[in-house]
Amino acid sequence: MSGPCVRVSAPIPEAGLRILGRAGLEIRMGGLEVRGVDALLCLLTDRVDARLLERGDRLKIVANMAVGTDNIDLAAARRLGIPVSNTPDVLTEATADLAFGLLLAAARRLVWGDRLVRTGGFTGWAPMLGLGMDVVGRTLGIIGAGQIGRAVAARADGFRMEVLLTDKNAGVPLAELLERSDFVSLHVSLTPETHHLIGERELRRMRPHAVLVNTARGPIVDECALVRALQEGWIAAAGLDVFENEPELAPGLADLPNVVLAPHIGSATVGTRNRMAEIAAQNVVAALEGKPIPNLVR
Ligand code: DGY
């Protein structure tokens, strides 16, 4: 019988691989074959469903290199007694930075301006050129008052914004938040309850000058309804880092001038991704050494 081994589904930062190597684990790179391995270190793009988990004849942990675990069938993992871990906390600030960056970029038409300059359309300062929205002193509605939502609220403080929060148990009701906010930023996990939390009805409740920001998960927003909202002026603009059927975009989304698009890079700083890889690896090592798993998802 071979020694303990871990399947790492795709290349991850060296910092994580070093921890696995130092613990004496055999690393099998690539793919999702879990038969004959003790641990799976996977990504949010890996669909870890019941069938896959059932193949894991000696699987002792599924360590997701992400805070979200909506790619994993947690109920099946529980039924099979396979612990699942994630990488919370470390990506809070980086993701909040990106959410605020998208908010500013959408409000101040930064991508439109960049294109104009590059394509030679900038012929000089003009009083009406590139008019966007004021941010300071406006109202920011944050849906999901977890760590990232609260980190976005801290940034809004510097812009002297009024912050409305909605959460399962606290804050203002969703309808009121949508009606009162100039900016709405999403920070809930994707669950059956939050799937299409923002659909046609909710978008129509928002103010015509409002900006929607999503750095959480694409399916929280009904993306086809969002395209219509942006085309027909139910809201003014959006900043999106995540998409409903990633990496595909809803028809028409990429043609809109009033949306800023990013390729799911909320946590993509060198430091954050290194820490995420390290934490995922530490969870694997703990599980295989029979120690408490630091970031067990319950
Ligand atoms: C996560 O971790 O869930 C983010 O979406 C990617 O860093």
Residues whose N, C-alpha, C, O or C-beta is under 5 A from the ligand:
A	BS01	DGY	M65 A66 V67 G68 A216 S267
